[in-house]
Amino acid sequence: MAQSYSTTLAFVPFFRRLLCAKAVDTALFPCDAIRNFSIIAHIDHGKSTLADRLLELTGTISKKASGSNQQVLDKLKVERERGITVKAQTASMVYAIKSQKYLLNLIDTPGHVDFSWEVSRSLAACQGALLLVDATQGVQAQSISVYHIAQERGLKIIPVINKIDMPASQPARVILQLESMFGVDPVDVLQISAKTGQGVDAVLRAVIERIPPPSASAEKPLKALLFDSHYDRYRGVISLVSITRWGDSFLFMLTGDKIASCHTRKKYEVQEVGVMYPEELPTASLRPGQVGYIACNMKESSEAHVGDTLYRVGAQVDPMPGFRPAKPMVYAGIFPVDTNDFIKLEESVKRLTLTDRSVSVQRESSSALGQGCRLGFLGTLHMDVFRQRLEDEYDANIIVTAPTVPYKVVYKDRTVIVSNPTEFPDLSDSSSGVKQVQEPVVKATIIVPEDHLGEMMKLCFAHRAEDLDHRYLDAGATKSARIILTCTIPLSEIVTDFFDKLKSKSSGYASFDYEDAGYRRSDLSKMVFLLNGKQVDALALIVHRSGQQEVGRTWVKKLHKVIPRQLFEVPIQAAIGKQIIARETLKAMRADVTAGLYGGHYERKMKHLENQKESKRRMKRIGSVDLPQEAFFDILSTKAK
Ligand SMILES: Nc1nc2c(ncn2[C@@H]2O[C@H](COP(=O)(O)OP(=O)(O)OP(=O)(O)O)[C@@H](O)[C@H]2O)c(=O)[nH]1
């Protein structure tokens, strides 16, 4: 079986190359003729549009293909629907200056804070970055964070102001911001319109002239950094690699080469190598300094470790420093709507996490929802995108529980991270042995016009922010100056509706970014909900003392609204430990569905009983209370907002 799989694979590159109209001869590009770069920017500042223009200008895609600004690198359905990039994409281009041809490898990165791990991973394969700033909006919160990530990696940064075709653009003002924030020399700033193409050829020239080529050493054995991967149903795992060293007399990498992984020590035979052009384009080899893909007989998603070093079998190599593992900020349970679908769901999650390595996965079981997975995400948008991808790409029908952050519970002799409210101890029980509880906090950066500063400060205080500080972003601006506001704020406060409130209270002008700032001691407790005295595990919450009453009252009211009346009276309660915080009572109803049908209508009576049986099948039974699946869905989806 395994043999026939790899035999089939061996023929694939040959046929695929025959089918490809375009060809790239990687042998023509020594290190000096290669540039690996990325586009980094705040969300919506135009990265994908610029990528389209670059691909078009270099003839990689036709004008027709990108004519409708279709953003060819945003390949996922979720990206096209939401107009955001969630997954970094790689594309190679060939561009000539004075008859010298260059191979340019572009890595398009996501802009949203939740995907910054993708950004730092992609930058590992680059030597330079275009820092793109919208001429109408200026430097925003995410521009600052991506700039720092690129600077820490020692990349050559080219500042580019985009959207200069717009009437509201203020390039001179943005140049001042770039100068005061990042110490950029104004003469280095390029001004373009990615939409019309104005100035874009200067970007290509700057990439070649200002970004250094990748370095390759002739002494060291060859190594390839695996920086991304995806799964192909027919060819198994496809790994994106950046070839960093070589020294063998062989050309790396060729079909048939034997390679091994530093991480797993497993060996593979290379079945196909190629570049992303922007789709996979098989090439004869992949050479030092180049970025491309490898298909080898890697069958399991779990074998491709992002950050792994691949090397030629027999060589002695030290692994390259891998990537900082992604640190989940938000956890949620994912359960199949039909409990029989768990195995299928687990397999889909496994496949999807191959294209998104920042998601952590554990099994979870709930008395109300059955068997499921507890997943860790980098933020709530990330969680929502993952849910949508499971539904779009794997046809999954799922329930997602409310997001929660990882808390630290400190006992006398150990500290435990709790990312599932059901596992949070009852602190009112003196025998719990808990010394203190800590919650994760983040350092938030908000950029906002001066007029909205008061509202923003109020919002931050309402969300338990501390250490508020602010300063002017536009040095010397006389009107509508912008402020950078920083504070530390509990992560749990921003995973709910903080961002929506921030946008509405600033009329859409505020931009927001955050970074991990460790843990701080906090007065938290577990709130549970009881239906007729029976606890519903999937609904438990961890709340701060200041919000207990309000949260308790709001939730019992919502539950009261969505739970259908039963044959008996049902108390709905919110409790902390043994103390009931809030209560609503669901009145009893008569449910004899056949009561209105008198003798003789046997068929009608049977049909009613059948209907009742079918809806019972879709009920979740919590103690003596029957909860329709839809009600559960309602509760959890309102709760997740
Ligand atoms: N007028 C004008 N609009 C532009 C220009 N560049 C991009 N846009 C528009 O700005 C919007 C955002 O552009 P994208 O290319 O999707 O931005 P992005 O940075 O890739 O967005 P994310 O991937 O979500 O971070 C789109 O509606 C583009 O058409 C430009 O130079 N001029």
The ligand as a Tripos MOL2 file, in Angstrom:
@<TRIPOS>MOLECULE
LIG
   32    34     1     0     0
SMALL
NO_CHARGES

@<TRIPOS>ATOM
      1 N1         -8.0140   53.4240   -3.2480 N.pl3     1 LIG1
      2 C1         -7.1790   52.4270   -2.9420 C.ar      1 LIG1
      3 N2         -7.6330   51.3200   -2.3250 N.ar      1 LIG1
      4 C2         -6.7570   50.3300   -2.0340 C.ar      1 LIG1
      5 C3         -5.3760   50.4410   -2.3410 C.ar      1 LIG1
      6 N3         -4.7730   49.3160   -1.8890 N.ar      1 LIG1
      7 C4         -5.7250   48.5320   -1.3420 C.ar      1 LIG1
      8 N4         -6.9230   49.1390   -1.4120 N.ar      1 LIG1
      9 C5         -8.2120   48.6480   -0.9190 C.3       1 LIG1
     10 O1         -8.1220   48.4990    0.4960 O.3       1 LIG1
     11 C6         -8.8520   47.3520    0.9310 C.3       1 LIG1
     12 C7         -7.9410   46.4230    1.7260 C.3       1 LIG1
     13 O2         -6.9480   45.9220    0.8640 O.3       1 LIG1
     14 P1         -6.2890   44.4840    1.0860 P.3       1 LIG1
     15 O3         -5.2640   44.3210    0.0150 O.co2     1 LIG1
     16 O4         -7.3140   43.4220    1.2550 O.co2     1 LIG1
     17 O5         -5.6220   44.7220    2.4930 O.3       1 LIG1
     18 P2         -4.7980   43.6790    3.3610 P.3       1 LIG1
     19 O6         -3.7670   44.4880    4.0440 O.co2     1 LIG1
     20 O7         -4.3380   42.5410    2.5120 O.co2     1 LIG1
     21 O8         -5.8690   43.1790    4.3810 O.3       1 LIG1
     22 P3         -5.6800   41.9500    5.4500 P.3       1 LIG1
     23 O9         -5.1250   40.8040    4.6950 O.co2     1 LIG1
     24 O10        -7.0540   41.6770    5.9300 O.co2     1 LIG1
     25 O11        -4.7910   42.4690    6.4980 O.co2     1 LIG1
     26 C8         -9.4230   46.7150   -0.3320 C.3       1 LIG1
     27 O12       -10.7400   47.1700   -0.4920 O.3       1 LIG1
     28 C9         -8.5300   47.2410   -1.4450 C.3       1 LIG1
     29 O13        -9.2000   47.3160   -2.6980 O.3       1 LIG1
     30 C10        -4.9290   51.6270   -2.9930 C.ar      1 LIG1
     31 O14        -3.7600   51.8210   -3.3060 O.2       1 LIG1
     32 N5         -5.8730   52.5810   -3.2560 N.ar      1 LIG1
@<TRIPOS>BOND
     1     1     2 1
     2     2     3 ar
     3     2    32 ar
     4     3     4 ar
     5     4     5 ar
     6     4     8 ar
     7     5     6 ar
     8     5    30 ar
     9     6     7 ar
    10     7     8 ar
    11     8     9 1
    12     9    10 1
    13     9    28 1
    14    10    11 1
    15    11    12 1
    16    11    26 1
    17    12    13 1
    18    13    14 1
    19    14    15 2
    20    14    16 1
    21    14    17 1
    22    17    18 1
    23    18    19 2
    24    18    20 1
    25    18    21 1
    26    21    22 1
    27    22    23 2
    28    22    24 1
    29    22    25 1
    30    26    27 1
    31    26    28 1
    32    28    29 1
    33    30    31 2
    34    30    32 ar
@<TRIPOS>SUBSTRUCTURE
     1 LIG1         1 GROUP 0 **** ****
